[in-house]
Amino acid sequence: MTEEHVAVAIVGGGPSGLTAAAALAPRVDGGVLVIEREAETGGIPRHSDHPGYGMRDLKRFICGPAYARRLTSMALDAGATLETQAMVTNWAGERRLQITSPRGVRTVTADAVVLATGARERPRPARLVPGDRPDGVYTTGQLQNLVHLHHAHVGNRALIVGAELVSWSAVLTLREAGCATAGMVSGYPRSEAYAAFRVPGRFLMEGPVFTRSRVVGIDGKDRVRAAVVENIETGERTIVDCDTVVFTGDWIPDHELARTGGLAMDPATRGPVVDAGLRTSSPGVFAVGNLLHPVDTADGAALDGRHVAAAVCGWLDHRDEPPKAVRIRTGAPLRWVTPQLVSPEGGVAARGDLLFWVDEYRRLPKLRAVQDGRTLAMKRTPWPAAPGRVYRAPWSLVAAADPAGGDVTVSFA
Ligand SMILES: Cc1cc2nc3c(=O)[nH]c(=O)nc-3n(C[C@H](O)[C@H](O)[C@H](O)COP(=O)(O)OP(=O)(O)OC[C@H]3O[C@@H](n4cnc5c(N)ncnc54)[C@H](O)[C@@H]3O)c2cc1C
């Protein structure tokens, strides 16, 4: 085992990690190393060959692979080192990472570590869908990998489980692969995606969107033959003839390193707890991107990467402990919030936003933040809160929290 030292080690070379590297490399005295387990950096956008990337961070509207290449160049031009086919497999101590690659196993010690490991869609076994176990069942990530990187044949008729933004991305990929979409299944009263996606998307489908429904069975010995869709309210069942089932959305952070590193974890996001500076509970360890908010758009993840640079530089200069902060909690139907900690010294969250996930649609929601029975602020947003996508509200809702007080609860007023 060889030993190496860098100023900043960034685990994960997706939009958030690459953007953090580009922001940090010119500002840091010492090396900035991005460690990426895949053969190329870029993260999910590398596999996602359709437009829709880069709007808020690069002020462009480009395809995933072009976006991935651009962020890679920006990190390299800034002076960061990008190591691919290298996976961080464990912690070897405080801010010491064990890295496993075809070149062997080694340990890197860093003055600061940024976790940027992203999120993944929960596969079929995690969703407890009964029935046969045939071939032809994928997540969107697996589907896009097969189609865009391996140019493989995926099937002729697919059922898509989920109706989030990513589900419509799966419709596009299936179409490109010559596979018709026989239907889409959503547990909600309507598709969760923005109308701008779901309305034109309907013209690309051959079958219906089954709302308030779930998949309760998959049939087929070697290959999928059909899937059984059940209406949650009426119990009525429909058999959909298909040879492919794509499980979309239903995200879980890639949080193994955060957990094994002993970081305080949020049972709601299932990612690490962070403050507005994206500091975790472990001094000198930071977290960015979809590891924190499963799942936001890539530009949101990238802007976390830009935002974290200030707190990382502050840590490198002063080795300050994370400031004393109070916890932000949510009332249903808000499922989670991030950042989860607020303090006067912790600063303002990335983009000035509190990020939420909601379980019910609200058209023009009004939020109330309460601490120890006192209303801190009430805010209405001129945009809706909808399931299946991150809902943003102003950080100023919680900014006046008393650091010596109890938890702050945010709920719909
Ligand atoms: C099908 C699909 C379509 C999408 N379409 C859009 C769109 O049109 N527009 C948009 O803005 N967003 C879109 N998104 C969302 C967008 O891709 C994500 O928000 C973005 O990729 C998140 O960036 P990230 O850096 O947080 O994570 P990721 O992109 O997931 O990157 C994380 C990286 O960390 C690496 N990694 C993880 N663990 C380790 C480890 N232990 N060691 C080394 N490396 C590790 C992974 O290999 C990965 O490269 C889409 C997502 C999907 C799945």
The ligand as an SDF file (V2000), in Angstrom:
LIG
                    3D

 53 58  0  0  0  0  0  0  0  0999 V2000
  -32.0940    9.0450  -16.6380 C   0  0  0  0  0  0  0  0  0  0  0  0
  -31.7860   10.3820  -16.0390 C   0  0  0  0  0  0  0  0  0  0  0  0
  -32.0510   11.5450  -16.7620 C   0  0  0  0  0  0  0  0  0  0  0  0
  -31.7640   12.7950  -16.2200 C   0  0  0  0  0  0  0  0  0  0  0  0
  -32.0240   13.9160  -16.9520 N   0  0  0  0  0  0  0  0  0  0  0  0
  -31.6570   15.1270  -16.4760 C   0  0  0  0  0  0  0  0  0  0  0  0
  -31.7920   16.3080  -17.2770 C   0  0  0  0  0  0  0  0  0  0  0  0
  -32.2890   16.2640  -18.4090 O   0  0  0  0  0  0  0  0  0  0  0  0
  -31.3660   17.4780  -16.7560 N   0  0  0  0  0  0  0  0  0  0  0  0
  -30.8060   17.5630  -15.5170 C   0  0  0  0  0  0  0  0  0  0  0  0
  -30.4000   18.6730  -15.0980 O   0  0  0  0  0  0  0  0  0  0  0  0
  -30.6650   16.4770  -14.7280 N   0  0  0  0  0  0  0  0  0  0  0  0
  -31.0670   15.2570  -15.1780 C   0  0  0  0  0  0  0  0  0  0  0  0
  -30.8970   14.1410  -14.3970 N   0  0  0  0  0  0  0  0  0  0  0  0
  -30.3580   14.3020  -13.0260 C   0  0  0  0  0  0  0  0  0  0  0  0
  -28.8340   14.4700  -13.0420 C   0  0  0  0  0  0  0  0  0  0  0  0
  -28.2220   13.5020  -13.8280 O   0  0  0  0  0  0  0  0  0  0  0  0
  -28.2970   14.4360  -11.6220 C   0  0  0  0  0  0  0  0  0  0  0  0
  -28.9150   15.4630  -10.8810 O   0  0  0  0  0  0  0  0  0  0  0  0
  -26.7760   14.6610  -11.5320 C   0  0  0  0  0  0  0  0  0  0  0  0
  -26.0820   13.7200  -12.2930 O   0  0  0  0  0  0  0  0  0  0  0  0
  -26.3130   14.6210  -10.0710 C   0  0  0  0  0  0  0  0  0  0  0  0
  -24.9650   14.8770   -9.9880 O   0  0  0  0  0  0  0  0  0  0  0  0
  -24.0720   14.2980   -8.7900 P   0  0  0  0  0  0  0  0  0  0  0  0
  -22.6910   14.7790   -9.0230 O   0  0  0  0  0  0  0  0  0  0  0  0
  -24.7060   14.6220   -7.5020 O   0  0  0  0  0  0  0  0  0  0  0  0
  -24.1590   12.7060   -8.9140 O   0  0  0  0  0  0  0  0  0  0  0  0
  -23.8210   11.6740  -10.0920 P   0  0  0  0  0  0  0  0  0  0  0  0
  -24.0150   12.2680  -11.4340 O   0  0  0  0  0  0  0  0  0  0  0  0
  -24.5820   10.4440   -9.7540 O   0  0  0  0  0  0  0  0  0  0  0  0
  -22.2630   11.4080   -9.8940 O   0  0  0  0  0  0  0  0  0  0  0  0
  -21.7600   10.6690   -8.7990 C   0  0  0  0  0  0  0  0  0  0  0  0
  -20.4580   10.0270   -9.2210 C   0  0  0  0  0  0  0  0  0  0  0  0
  -19.8290    9.4470   -8.0760 O   0  0  0  0  0  0  0  0  0  0  0  0
  -19.2030    8.2380   -8.4680 C   0  0  0  0  0  0  0  0  0  0  0  0
  -19.0150    7.4360   -7.2420 N   0  0  0  0  0  0  0  0  0  0  0  0
  -19.9800    7.0230   -6.3690 C   0  0  0  0  0  0  0  0  0  0  0  0
  -19.4120    6.3420   -5.3500 N   0  0  0  0  0  0  0  0  0  0  0  0
  -18.0640    6.3340   -5.5660 C   0  0  0  0  0  0  0  0  0  0  0  0
  -16.9410    5.8120   -4.8520 C   0  0  0  0  0  0  0  0  0  0  0  0
  -17.0990    5.1510   -3.6910 N   0  0  0  0  0  0  0  0  0  0  0  0
  -15.7090    5.9800   -5.3630 N   0  0  0  0  0  0  0  0  0  0  0  0
  -15.5380    6.6440   -6.5460 C   0  0  0  0  0  0  0  0  0  0  0  0
  -16.5640    7.1760   -7.2670 N   0  0  0  0  0  0  0  0  0  0  0  0
  -17.8150    7.0280   -6.7710 C   0  0  0  0  0  0  0  0  0  0  0  0
  -20.2010    7.6330   -9.4620 C   0  0  0  0  0  0  0  0  0  0  0  0
  -19.5880    6.6960  -10.3040 O   0  0  0  0  0  0  0  0  0  0  0  0
  -20.6710    8.8870  -10.2150 C   0  0  0  0  0  0  0  0  0  0  0  0
  -19.8870    9.1420  -11.3640 O   0  0  0  0  0  0  0  0  0  0  0  0
  -31.1940   12.8800  -14.9170 C   0  0  0  0  0  0  0  0  0  0  0  0
  -30.9260   11.7090  -14.1820 C   0  0  0  0  0  0  0  0  0  0  0  0
  -31.2160   10.4710  -14.7390 C   0  0  0  0  0  0  0  0  0  0  0  0
  -30.9320    9.2060  -13.9540 C   0  0  0  0  0  0  0  0  0  0  0  0
  1  2  1  0
  2  3  1  0
  2 52  2  0
  3  4  2  0
  4  5  1  0
  4 50  1  0
  5  6  2  0
  6  7  1  0
  6 13  1  0
  7  8  2  0
  7  9  1  0
  9 10  1  0
 10 11  2  0
 10 12  1  0
 12 13  2  0
 13 14  1  0
 14 15  1  0
 14 50  1  0
 15 16  1  0
 16 17  1  0
 16 18  1  0
 18 19  1  0
 18 20  1  0
 20 21  1  0
 20 22  1  0
 22 23  1  0
 23 24  1  0
 24 25  2  0
 24 26  1  0
 24 27  1  0
 27 28  1  0
 28 29  2  0
 28 30  1  0
 28 31  1  0
 31 32  1  0
 32 33  1  0
 33 34  1  0
 33 48  1  0
 34 35  1  0
 35 36  1  0
 35 46  1  0
 36 37  1  0
 36 45  1  0
 37 38  2  0
 38 39  1  0
 39 40  1  0
 39 45  2  0
 40 41  1  0
 40 42  2  0
 42 43  1  0
 43 44  2  0
 44 45  1  0
 46 47  1  0
 46 48  1  0
 48 49  1  0
 50 51  2  0
 51 52  1  0
 52 53  1  0
M  END
$$$$
